[in-house]
Amino acid sequence: MLRSGRVTHVICDQWFGPGQPLGMNLVKKWKEQYETIERAVVLTGTDIAKLPATGGVDMVLPKVVEPAELIEALKLTKKKKKTS
């Protein structure tokens, strides 16, 4: 998907298990490789105060997050339907 050049927003988990790269590291790598990525959010089940956004991560949010908060973090806006 990233190689397609159409990905502009990424939501990534922080923890994939022992021996796997952390989401923060993946996002940093992806943003360096794929300039189409505008915003990246990492989700975590740990205390977010311990995981400040760094290395290309725009925001760190808890895994239980309200959709509106995620939309705001990604700087996405809902398109208004045209009314006739």
C-alpha positions in Angstrom: 0.0 0.0 0.0 2.7 2.5 0.9 4.5 1.9 -2.4 1.4 2.8 -4.3 2.0 6.5 -3.5 -1.6 7.0 -2.6 -1.3 6.7 1.2 -1.5 10.0 3.0 -2.5 9.0 6.5 -1.2 6.2 8.7 -2.6 4.7 11.9 -0.1 2.3 13.5 -0.1 0.2 16.6 2.9 0.8 18.9 3.5 -2.8 20.0 3.6 -5.8 17.7 5.2 -8.3 20.1 8.7 -9.4 21.2 11.3 -9.0 18.5 9.2 -6.8 16.3 9.8 -3.2 15.5 7.9 -0.6 17.5 5.3 1.5 15.8 7.2 4.7 16.4 10.2 3.3 14.5 8.0 2.1 11.7 6.3 5.4 11.3 9.6 7.3 11.3 11.0 4.9 8.5 7.8 5.2 6.5 7.6 8.9 6.6 11.3 9.1 5.4 10.6 6.7 2.6 7.2 7.8 1.4 6.7 11.5 1.1 3.0 11.2 0.4 2.4 10.5 4.1 1.0 13.7 5.6 0.0 12.5 9.1 0.8 9.5 11.3 -0.8 8.5 14.5 0.4 5.7 16.8 -2.0 3.9 19.1 -0.9 2.3 22.3 -2.3 0.4 25.3 0.3 1.9 27.6 0.4 5.2 29.3 0.6 7.8 26.5 2.5 10.2 28.7 5.4 7.7 28.5 5.4 7.8 24.7 5.7 11.4 23.4 5.3 11.8 19.6 8.7 11.7 18.0 10.4 10.8 14.7 7.6 11.7 12.3 4.7 10.6 14.6 2.2 13.4 14.7 0.3 12.1 17.8 0.2 9.2 20.2 -3.3 8.2 21.3 -4.7 5.4 23.5 -6.1 2.3 21.8 -9.5 3.2 23.0 -10.1 6.4 21.2 -13.2 8.3 20.2 -13.5 8.4 16.4 -13.8 12.2 16.5 -10.5 12.5 18.3 -8.8 10.2 15.8 -10.3 12.3 12.9 -8.9 15.4 14.6 -5.5 13.9 15.1 -5.3 13.0 11.5 -6.5 16.4 10.5 -9.3 14.8 8.4 -12.6 16.6 7.9 -15.8 15.2 6.9 -17.0 16.5 3.6 -20.4 18.1 3.8 -23.0 16.7 1.5 -24.4 19.1 -1.1 -28.0 20.0 -0.5 -30.3 21.0 -3.3 
